[in-house]
Amino acid sequence: MSFAHRHLLGIEPLSPQDIVTILDLAETYVDLNRQSAKHADVLAGLTQINMFFENSTRTQASFELAGKRLGADVMNMAMQASSIKKGETLIDTAMTLNAMHPDLLVVRHPHSGAVDLLAQKVNCAVLNAGDGKHEHPTQALLDALTIRRAKGRLHRLNIAICGDISHSRVARSNLILLGKMENRIRLIGPPTLMPSGIGEFGVEVYDDMREGLQDVDVVMMLRLQKERMDGGFIPSEREYYHRYGLDAEKLALAKPDAIVMHPGPMNRGVEIDGTLADDINRSVIQDQVEMGVAVRMAAMELLARNLAAEPRE
Amino acid sequence: MTDLLFTNARLIDPEAGTDAPGWLHVVDGRIAATGTAEAPAPEAGETLVDCGGMCLAPGIVDLGVKICEPGERHKESYRSAGQAAAAGGVTTIITRPDTAPAIDSPETLEFVTRRAQADAPVNVLPMAALTKGRQGREMTEIGFLMDAGAVAFTDCDHVVEDTKVLSRAFTYARSLGALVIGHPQDTGLSKGAAATSGKFASLRGLPGVSPMAERMGLDRDIALIEMTGARYHADQITTARALPALERAKANGLDITAGIDIHHLTLNEFDVADYRTFFKLKPPLRSEDDRQAVIEAVRSGLIDIICSMHTPQDEESKRLPFEEAASGAVGLETLLPAALRLYHSGDLSLPQLFRAMALNPAKRLGLGAGRLSTGAPADLVLFNPDTPFVLDRFQLKSKSKNTPFDGGRMQGRVLATYVAGEPVYRRD
């Protein structure tokens, strides 16, 4: 099992085989996590620092738990509150942390490319936990694992990604991953929330949700990111819900066994009907959270193995 | 003053559009004669320069150079910029007023003129702001500033949003025959943008601006020129969409010219790659289709002027996430080698390049330079168009080293630069 990457900065640099490698290893952690004794000490002695320059509860908790279950020493740093307020640059912050010899650095940052920049300046392995509107690779990997387990495969599926594509790093990473695994991807959303140049992505674009959901296997909803809206992308929440909110009636157009996904946190009644989100026959939203921990454990283990193989200065 | 006789040269004459072997005679800092036949014998006391078949062209007139005095001398001073210019074959620098504070009063203008005279080995002509503090609210003392030596008026990349203010400034400038330089950009669309919208920007998750923003800005400015009769130059036309508007305005007889910086002619949006901030420019790098279209426009003469848009930025302002990083690149020393890429690729001939880099900017500003004709100032550049080298940014003479060509393979190097017949640079 080889995984020739120093960092996990995005899905873009990964090959389909890399993706399968991570998912296969993650499967073993799904099993482990369901046991009462959840420890595997593959990261024992290593230090993991979670640096979140943007608010996060779920992703940070997931990474923290993943590290702890693998035996790493985990430290969380809420970067919004600290040095950037004092005017320190990202690179200086990185250099400071680097001097503490972490082995794994998990970073979320509000600017696209910031995690790449940081990765150039440190000696440890960097995991991107979301950078601006660019990528969120572990989210795409956990979504892939969820789909693979629910559908029995990760190729030749019709997958609809719906909502605010333009502001979503989750959509970007998923688009790239699912494309690499040879699925048919449909993007559904109002044209004001579609990224520019979308015609060149090799996807089908729909602004009518009813049309777009016809016969899909997977419906992936996105959060309508109110905090990202400069204003004026959509007329109102209620019109958005009417046209793009997922409810039982719209879902009936998809295949009868289609699954419903959401990266969370959900806005019930804005992009998804609350009852539908809780429907255990259709919604795999809780599975996604579970897969998140397993996928992050797998990704960190693979990167740590590469670190161990490196000569130490 | 020593008189000079250049022999065995390859004369690049943008006025005649010729690229031919010949000689050139300089007397009292001016070009006295040129010829293609056998060179005359040097007179007593004259220096003979055997060019060895290398190119001799009019020195570059670089319209729109930022020198960071006053305010940020650690980024670029008149001394460092002057040396960079000399090493790059630029014999006349036209400076931008986007300093801190802006050059918007005769007093500041006199300060920079003095600094330039004291420190820069090449000609320096200043531009002044069109509105006070480049705020877009009140016009500057255009008359006094012209008396103090301002050759054009521009708020640089600050677009004057209030059309009433701009129309009045245009009208007033017209009465004085002043040249106004605009930055065509619709500010509503371009706000917050770090890249040109499209597949690349979307994949990188960077906020994008539609190329249409340039066309809208140009359309607005053209309407105001038509209304006021102002003399106008668009600093950078970088998109295919803006070209038909420019063409129509010229066909309608408006007093309009347009420029482009060398980076938009030689690089495209994909060069940004993994968020390389040295490639962050304003306007952002465009698609390859746009690049091809603007090269064609330079060839046809629709775009008149190529400049470096020299914008020094220190390391700190570039070592940031792409969206936060400062825009701009230094270009005084790389303008000619980069422009020669277009020559080696067969896109533009040497006379076409020097028409855009020397003759046209000189003409637009009413300068006698930029040509090889008798009586013109002997501002000359001698260069080997073929010398290959890999650019090392730390070898640049500019104080700031923010060039996108760092590590790039270049072809063509300046051998010597002359201002009014005096050597200001010689490559050992």
Interface residues (C-beta under 8 A of the other chain):
Chain A: E12 T89 L90 I91 H109 H111 S112 G113 A114 D116 L117 D131 G132 K133 H134 E135 S166 R169 R172 P195 S196 G197 I198 E200 F201
Chain B: S197 G198 K199 F200 A201 S202 L203 R204 G205 L206 P207 G208 S210 D274 Y275 E316 R319 L320 P321 F322 E323 E324
